[in-house]
C-alpha cells in the first residue's frame, strides 16, 4: 500500500470538580463542576441530586470526597472535590478539677457523636499522662496524671475522632485548681 498513512487525533478536554469547601453539618451545597466533556458522572452518587450533571446539589452527612468523571471520545478524565463537614464539638480551653461539681472534667460537648474517639493528654515535656479510647463525659480526663493530681498549668491534647471523618484536633487545655 504505497502512499497510505494512518493517523488519529487525541482530543484534549477539561474536567474540574471545583474548589474544596467546608460545610456545616446538616446543610447541602451545589457542586461547581466545569468542563467541556460530552458527559459527566459524580461519585459517590448516593448523596447528590443528579450524578450526571455538572452542578448537582450534594447533601453529605460526613466529610466526603466527590469525584467528577468526564467522558469524551472514549477517554475519561477525573477531578476531585472534598466537602468537609464541620464538627459539632465544643472543646473548652480550661477546666478546674477541684471536686466542686463544676467543670471537674475535661468535657467535650458533642463527643458522644464519635464513639471511637481517642484522647491523649501530654505534659509540657511531651510525656503522655492520659489516654482514653471511646472518650466521653463518663470517662473524661479528671486532671489526674499517673496516680496523682497534675499541677495547675497548660497541657496538650490530641483528639482523634477515628470515625468516618478521621479528623484530628490538637490544642491546649489549662488546668486551674
N, C-alpha and C positions, 0 to 999 in steps of 0.2 A: 504494500500500500504506500506508494510514493506520494509525498506531499500531504499526507494526512497527519493531523495533530489532534491530541486530546487535551482539553483544558476545562477546568471548572473554577468557579469563583466561590471563595469562602466569604460569606456575608457577615459583617460585623453588626452587632446590635447592643443596646444598653438595657440593663435592669438595675434599678436602685430601690431598695426597700424603705428608704427614708432614714431619718435620724432616730437614735435610741431615745427613750422617753421614760420618765418616772411618773407613775400614776397612783393616785390614792386608791386604797382597797375599796372595791365595790363600784368603781367608775368604769367607763368604757372610753375608747379612743378610736378615731378614724385613722387607719393606717395610710401613710402617704407614699405609696409606691409610684414610681415613674419608669418609663422605658419606651422602647419602640419595637418590642417583640410582637408576634402575631397573636399569642395567647399567654395567659398567666395562671399560676396556681400558688396559693398561700398554704403553708403547712406550719404547725398543725391546723387543720381546718375546722376542728370541733368548737373552737371558741371565737369564730368570726362569722359575720353575716353571709358573705358570699365569697368563697375562696377563689373564684375565677375573675374577680375584678381587681383593678389596681388599688382602689381605696375603700375596702370593706371596713366595717366597724368591728373592732376587737373588744372582747369583754373577758380578759384573763382574770382568773381568781388568784393566781400566783405569778411570780416573775416568769416570763415566757420569752423564748427566742423564736421569732417567726421568720420563716424562710420564704422569700418570694422567688419563684422559678419562672423564667421567661423562655418561651419556645419560638424558634423561627427557623424554617428550612431544615428541620431535623436536628437542629442544635439547641442546647439548653444552657442558660446562664442562671446563676443563683446569687442572691444577696440576702443578708440577714439584718433584722432589727430586733433589739432587746427592749421589751417593755418591762420595767422593774416596778413591782408593787411595793409601795411604801409600807413599812412595818407599822403596826399599831402599838408598838411598845413604848412605854414611858419609863426611861431609865433615870433614877434620881442621881443627884450629884453628891449627896451626903446622907448619912443616917446616924442615929445615936443609940447604939446598943447598951442602954443603961437600965434595962428592965422596968421602965416606967409605963410600958404598954403602948408607947407612941414611937413609931419609926425605929423599932428594936431590931429589924432585919433589913437586909438589902433587898427590898421588894421591887420587882419589875412588873409594873402593871401591863397586862396583856400576855405575859409569858405562857399562860395556860393554853394559848393557841399553838404552842410549839412544844409538844410533849417530849421530843427527842433532843431538846437543847442541852448544851454542855457549857457549864460556867467554870472558869478558873480565875482565881484571885492571886495576885503576886504582891510581895512587899517591894520596897524601894530598891532592894538589891537584886530583884528579879527572881527571888525564890518563891516557888508556888507554896501558898499557905492554905489553900482551899480549892477543892474541885467537886463538882456535882453533876452527874448525868440526870436528865429529866428535872432540871432546875424549876422550882415552883415556890409559891409562898410557904408551903408546908415544910420545905427543906432548904429555905433560903439561908444565905450566909448571915450568921448572927454576931459577927465581929470577933470570932474566935479563930486563933491560929492553931497550931499543933498543941492541943490540950490546954490552952490558956487564952485569955483575952488579949487582943492585939492592942498596941499603943495607939492613942489618937494620932491621926495623920492621914496622908494620902496613900491609897493603894491602887493597883492597876487591875482591871478586869478584861477578860476576853470571853465573849459570849458567842458561841457558835449555835445557830438555830438548828442545823442538821436535818431540816425537813426539806421539802421541795425547793424552798427559796435559797437554801445554802448560804444565807447571809452571816457575816461575822461583824460583831460590834466590839470595838475596843475603846477603852476610856479609863477615867479615874473615878474613884469613889472616896470621899473623905469620911473618916470615922471620927465622930465627935463624942466625947464622953462627958 
